[in-house]
Amino acid sequence: MKNKEQEFLALIEANKGIIHKISRMYMDTQDDQQDLFQEIVCQLWKSYDSFKHQSSFSTWMYRVALNTAIVFLKKEKRQLRTSDQMPEHIPADDPQAAIRETQLQHFYRAVQKLERLEKALVFYHLENYSHREIAENLGISEGNARVKLNRAKEKLKTLIKQQGYEF
């Protein structure tokens, strides 16, 4: 049992960036992001025995994390809340960090307005998945993945511009 737990914790540690990205894409506030992060880890542990090593752990983790995020939203019946406040963790002496954080805020605020499938497409794209891999993971054709991803990107640009941010 200890071996299984240690293996699981090592895999989570190595891939925790995936969980952070999904949490940030689906939840706006830091508290909600932390709650979703914990829920994803809990669901990963509960379903760890079903991981059959037919794909990489990260691929399996994406599927579980995305499904958990969707269920979490439904279960909690959360309304997306957006905030124009700057996060507290930006170093005051690094103007580039502040600019990057502002850009990320606009991006994530726009992503939160996308449909669930569009969020998943954008997430996989950000993780450098090919159109074929995206299609396989989402159960759609490669051509459909390509078209839907391009539409999601265009929608993101529009949403970001509506927030007053210019590229």
N, C-alpha and C positions, 0 to 999 in steps of 0.2 A: 504494500500500500504506500509506503514512504517513497518508493522508487517512482511510482505513478505520479504522486503529488509533486515530487521534485522535477520530473520531466515536464509536467504541465506548467508549473511555475516558470521554468526556464523558457518554455515556448511562449508563454504570455509575456515575459520580460523582453524576449527578442522581437516580439511583434506588437508591443503595446502601442506603437505609433498608429497602427491601423485602428485600434479602438478609440484612440484620441481623435483621429480625423472623423470617424463616423459620429462620435459623440458631439463633436463641434458642428458637423453638418446638420444634425437633426435637432440639436438643442441650442438655445440662445444663451442662457445664463450659465455661469460657471457651476452653480449648484446643480442645475438640471443636467449639465454635462457630466458631472461627477456621479450623479445618480444613475445615468444611463451607462456610464463606464462600468460601474459596479454591477449593474444588471447584466451587461454583456458578459463580464467575467463569470458571473454566477451561471448564466446559461451555457457558456462554453464548458465550464466544469461539469454541469449536469449532463451535457451531451458528449463529453469527452470519450466515453466508452463507445460511442457510435462512430468515432473517427477511425476509418478503416485504412488510412494511409494510401488510398487510391489516388489522392491528389496531394499537393503540398499542404502543410498545416495552415499556411497563410491563406490559401484559397478556401479551405474549409472554414477558417476563421471569418473571412469576409462574409460568406453566406450566413453563418450563424449570427454575426454581428449586425448585418443589415436586416435580417428577419427580426432580430430582437429589437432593434431600433423602431421598426415599423409597428410591432406589437406593443412596445412600450408607449408609443404615441397614442395608439388606440386605447390601450388599457387605462392610461392616466387621463385620457381626454384632455390633453394639454393644448392650450392655445399658444401659438408661437408668439413670444414677446420679443420685440426688438428694442434695443437701447442705443442711443446715440452717444452714450458716455464712453470715454476711452478707458481701456482696462488699466488696472493699477500697476501692472507689472512692466510697463515700458520704462526703460532706463532714461532718465532725463537728459543725460549727456550724449545720447546717440540719436541724432535726428533721423538717420536712415532707418533705425529700428522703429521709430514712431511712424514713419512713412509706410514701411512694410506692414506694420500692425494695422494702420488705417486701411490699407489696401485689402488686407485679410478680412477685416471687419466688413467692408463693403461686399467682398466676395461671399463670405459665409451668410450674411444677411440676405443676399440674393439667392443663394443656394437653398436656404430655408423656405423660400417661396416656390420652389420647384415641386413638381409631383414626385411621388416616391420613386418611380422608375427613372425619372430624369436625374434624381439625386444619385441613384445607384450607378447610372451611366457615367456621370461626372466623376464620381468617386473612383470607379475602375479606370477611367481615362487618366486621372491624376496619378494613379498607381502604375501608369505605363502599360496597361493591359492592351493587347492588340484587339482589333475589332472582332476577330474570331474568338478570342478568349472571353471578351465581354459577352458576346452572343451565347457562348456555351454556358457561362455562369448565370445568365438571365433567362435562358431558355427561349431565345429568339434567333432569327436568322442573322447572319453576318451583315447582309445588306440592310436589314432593319436596324441593327445596332448602329451602323454607320450613319444612317439617315436620322435616327432618333438622337444620336449624340450631337450631330451638327445642329439640329433644331434646339437641343438643350443649351448648347454653347451660345447660339444666337439669342435665346431667351435670357440667358445669364447676362449677356452684354446689355440688353435692353433694360433689365431690372437694375443693373448697376448704374446705368446712365440715369434712370429714374430717381436714383438715390442722390443724384447730383455729382457723381464722380465721373470725371472725364479721363479717358485713356491717354 
